[in-house]
Amino acid sequence: MQPRNMSMSGVVDLAAVKAAGEAKAKAEQARAESARQGGPAAVPASSLVFDVDEAGFESDVLQRSAEVPVVIDFWAEWCEPCKQLGPLLERLAQEYNGRFVLAKVDVDANQMLMQQFGIQGIPAVFAVVAGQALPLFQGAAPESQIRQTLDQLIQVGEERFGLTGIVVDPDAAPGAAAQEPAPVPAGPYDALLEAAAQALDANDFAGAVQAYKNVLSDEPANSEAKLGLAQAELLARVQKTDPQQVRKDAAENPADVPAQLAAADLDLVGGHVEDAFGRLVETVRRTFGDDRDRVRVRLLELFEVIGPDDPRVGAARTALARVLF
């Protein structure tokens, strides 16, 4: 899915880096639990469309996106095109019957969310899948185009994250609570992973790094620990930098490897993922020996932060292969 007329600047920040990995892990846990119980619990049809604000965004959107793609409609009462698009999206949410859910955000009451998504005008429609934001379209698009975009979104959710949607019970009363699932048995490293997550939340990046390394020392292929370690190390590096000085050094010294590495870190946490990858690929191209290997390893670490299924990672891997070989 390609962004159209939308800016993602500022969406990937320090909190979002952690949230994406956490939501993806929750998606995997939810799928395992659903399979163990013989399928997901049904929800009332009224749950398919709901209002969301800044206070409830994490639980209503980020956490829910671990189970089903969440489409976000940014609107306002004074916006005439919004009055055409909103009812159409609500009708499609009911028609798609749980393949996605629709979150409605009143931008007048939630200016911070509008700024975080880099929205220039409304109506604007985004989606969040396993904690990762995707721009869909801006303006009152034709229904045929919206359907095509939604179909692509659902395909992304299924193929990359295994999200098959939620089961809708048309007879369930609005607000009816779903049956509480049985607790998932604790894994051998759950305590260490939880300790690492708590350390990240407390900005104890050294503690988080050590906890993730403890897991990886016993299970080098643990995907959650690999992702967490890459995130913790990135956050630790960025915390110690002066952004203005880093940008100045990188601009004045294109051949300075440490300067380019530090600038790439800032690019990534600032939401400029392609810029971060492009900067390091270009640095690999112009360096040799140990310097080249150092930059290559850092680029692979940043790939871990974003996730191997992200198309920007695939494109950067191809570009890296071209300059290496």
N, C-alpha and C positions, 0 to 999 in steps of 0.2 A: 504494500500500500504506500503510495507516494504522497507526501504532504502537498497541499495546494493552497496557496494564498495564506499560509499560516506561518507564524514564527514560533519555534520551540525554545528560543533563547530564555534562559532562566528557569526552565522546567526541571532540568537535572541539577539539583543543588545537593548540599551535604545530606539533607534529610531524605531526599528522593533516592540517592544512591543506596542508602540503607533500606528504604521502604521497598524498593524493587526486589531486592534479594529476599527480604522477609516475606513479601507477598508470593513470590515464586515458590518459596519453601512451603508456605501454607497451602498453595494450590496442589503441590505434590502430596501433602499430608491429607488434604480433603479428598483427593481422588482415591488414595489408598483406603481411607475410612469408608468411602462410598462403596467401593468394590467389596470390602469386607462385610458390609451390612446388606449387600444385595441391591444397592441402588440408592440414589439420593432421596431425601425426604421431600414431599410435595409442599409447595408454598401457595398461598392464595393469589389469584390473578391480580388483585389490587397491589401486590408487592412489585409488580413489573415497572411501575412509574412512581417516582417519589421525589420530593423536594430535598435538597441538601444544602447545608451551609458550611461555613468554615470550621465550626466546632465539630460537626459530624462527618467531615470529609474523610478522615482516616478510616472510621468504622464503616460508613455508608458506601464509600467508593473504593478506597485502597484495599480494605480487607475483603469486601464483597467481590472485587475483581479477581480474587484467588479462586472463585467458583464459577464466575460467569462474566463475559465482557460487559463493562459498564459504559454506556454511551452518555456523554454529558452535554446537555443543551444549555448554553449560556444565553440568557434572554433578559429582557426588561419590559415593564408594562408599557412604556412609551414607544417601544420598537414595533412598527407596523409589520415588517417582514417576520418578526418573531411570532406574531399572531397567526400567521399562515403556516410557518414551519412547525411550531410547537404541537398543535393538534395532529399534524401528519405524523410526527415522530411517536406521539402517544398511541395513535392507531396502529402503527407498524410494530410497536413494542407488544401490543396485545396480539397482533396477527402472528408475529414470530414466536409467540407462546413459550417464552423462557430461553430462547437462544441468545438474547441479550436483555439487559434491563436499562431503563432510562432514568438518569438523574437530572433534575431541573435545578439550575443555579441562577438566581436573580442577581445580576451583576451589581445593581444599585445597593443591595444589602451585603454583598460579598466582594468588595473591591480587591481584597488581597488575593483571592483565588483568580480573579481576572488578570491581575498583574503577574502572578506566578505562571500562568499559562501563556503569557505574552500576547494577549488578545488585543487586536487593534480595532475591531468592530464586531457588532452582533447583528443577527444571530451567528454564533460560532459553535461548532460541534466537534468535540473531542471524544476519544475513547480511552479507557484504562483497562489494560489486560495484564493480569498478574503483576500489578503495580507499575506497569510501564505505560506512559502516555503516548497516544498516537493522535495526530491531527487528522480529522476526517474532511470537513469542508466548512466554508464560510458563506453566509448568505442563504437565501431561500432557494435551494437547488430543486430541480425537477424530481418527482417521485421516482422515476426510473433510475436516475443517477444515485439517489439515496439508497434505493434497494440494492443496487450493484455494490455500493460502498459497504453496506451492512453485510452483504454476502461475503465480501472479501474479509471484513473484520471477523466474522464468525469462523471463516476458514483459518485465519491467523491464530485465533484462539484454540481451535481444535488441533492444528498441525504442530504448533510450536509449544503449546502449554497443556494440551490434552483437555481443554475446557469444552465440555459438550452441552453446557447450559444447565438450567434448573428445571425441575418437574413442576408443572403448574396444576393445582387442583381448583377447577372452576367453582366447586361447591364449598370451598373453605371460606369461613367468615373472615372479613377484613381484620387484620391484626392478629389472626390466630397464630399461636406460637407453634413452630415446628418441634417435633419430638427431639429431645436432647440426645445426641449421639453418644454411644458408649465411649469412654476415654480410649485414646489410642495408646497401646502399650509403649512404654518408654524404650527408646533405643539405647544402645550401649554408650553413646556419646552425647545424649540429650542434655545431661547436667553440664558438661563442658561447653556445649554450644549455647546453652541458656546463660551461663556465666559470661561467655564472650559477648553475647548480645547486650547483657546488662552493663558490661564494661563500655561498650560502644555508646550506649545511651548516656552514660556518665562521663563521656569524653575521656575515658581512661583507655586511650588507644594502645598503649604499651601492654596493658593487661589483656586487652582483646586479642592483640597479635599473639601473645604467648599462649592464650587459651586455644586459639585456632591451630597454632603450631603443635600443641599437645595432641589434638585430634589427628592431625595429618601425620604425625610421627608413627601412629599406630595404623592409620587408614589413609594412605596417600591419595586415594581416589575419591575421598569424601567431597562431593560437589559443594555442599553447604559450607564446609570449612574452607575450601579453596576460594569460594566467592567472598566469604567473610574476611579472610586474611587479606585478600586484595583490597577490599574496601577499607579495612582498618589501617593498612599501611598507607593508602592514599590519603586518608583523613589525617593521619599523623604527620605526613609530609606537608600537607597544605596548611595545617595549623601553625606551623613554625615559620611560615614565609611572610614577607611583606609584598602583597600583590603588586603594588605600583613599582617597586624596585625590580621584582621578577620580570614584569613586562618590559621595563626599560632595558634591563640587561639582555633579554632575549632579542629585542629589536636591534640593539646596537652590536650584538655579537652573535651573528647567525651560526658561527662555527663553534661556539662555546657549548659543549655538551651538557654540563650541569644546568646552564641557563635554559636550554631548550627542554630539558626534562622537567624542570620546575614550571615552566610556562605551559607545558602540555598537561600537567596536573591541574593547573588553574583552568585551562580550557575545558577539561572534562567536568569538573565540579560546577563550572559555570554554565553547563548545558551545550557547549560547543564541541560536541563529540567528534564530528568530522574534522574540525580544526586540530584537535588534539592528535588524532590519528595521522592526519596529513603532515603535521609538524614533525612527528617522530619518523614517519616513513622518509621524509625529505632528509632528516638528520642521519638516518641509516645510509641513505644514498651518498652523502658527502663524507662519511667517516670510514675508518678502516680499523682492523685489529680489535683490541680490547674495547675501544670506544664504540665501535659499531655493535659489538656483542652486548655491551651495556644498554645501549638504546633499544636494541631488538628485544632484550629481556623485559625492559620496562614496558614496551608496547604490548607484549604478550600479557603482562600483568594488568594493563588497562583493558585489554580484551576481556579478562575475567570479570572486571567490575561491571561492564556493560552486558556481558552474557554472550555465549557462542552463537545463539540463535538470532541475534540482532543483525539485520542486513548490513548495517554499517561496519560491523566486525568482519563479515564476509568480504566486503569490498576492500577493506584495509588489508586483510590477509592477502588478497590477490595483488594489491599494490606492493606490499612488502616482498612477496615472492618475485615480482618483476625487478626490484632493485637489488635483491640478493643474488638472483640467478640470471 
